[in-house]
């Protein structure tokens, strides 16, 4: 069937999302990143936070409440708390979905809305659920590995009576080294597959595998900048956790907004490839 002369020609821009979905992870262009870019992302994240402080403080309050919950977990299961803490830091892109939605609206010149940010997951429910399940499996494996390290290092589960200092006593150096090695392996894997995956799923018609592989490819091709970005995130959030997690009220949403800008700076489109 021939196209009617009155039928408009397909727009290359309109066809770009479909092209991305069809061509897959290895067709997306990855833009070169500079070592100074993570600081620029944080500056943009702070700008977005100031433009919609109510939304940011809501999510910041949620992050702070989760920190308090971690302390409760530590009182009853110290073997899990370090893995849960690190996993909380590195699965932040999934937890910050509403902040990505807010930054997305700001980028378009639109006013973000709290209700809309809370329902951001509804746009790509299936894909987000699949990716979230992958992260959950990795977290469960991390937690199981933590238990094994505890059991081998202490010949069973010791009673630290809620003291993190007792857990990190220099006499437990062998445990600390083993735990850091195991934790570093899982932390690196989770960060590599999630650093741009969730904002990418929100922003583009891609599946969970394409998003995860694109994120992993970005990490493997530009490891120095991405490790620097991960170190910045970790340092900021750890420092924010020190005063009874109160710093997360601001640091959490700023990092969330900044992660959106990291994704936008790093990942091109299929038509750019």
Secondary structure, DSSP 8 states (H G I E B T S, - for coil): ----TTS----HHHHHHHHHHHH-GGGS-B----TTHHHHHHHHHHHHHHHTHHHHHHHHHHHHHHHHHHHHHHHH-HHHHHHHHHHHHHTHHHHTHHHHHHHHHHHTT----HHHHHTGGGGGHHHHHHHHHHHHHHHHHHHHHHHHHHHHHHTS----TT-HHHHT-GGGHHHHHHHHHHHHHHHHHHHHHHTTHHHHHHHSS--HHHHHHHHHHHHHHSHHHHHHHHHHHHHHHHHHHHTTTTTHHHHHHHHHHHHHHHHHHHB--GGG-
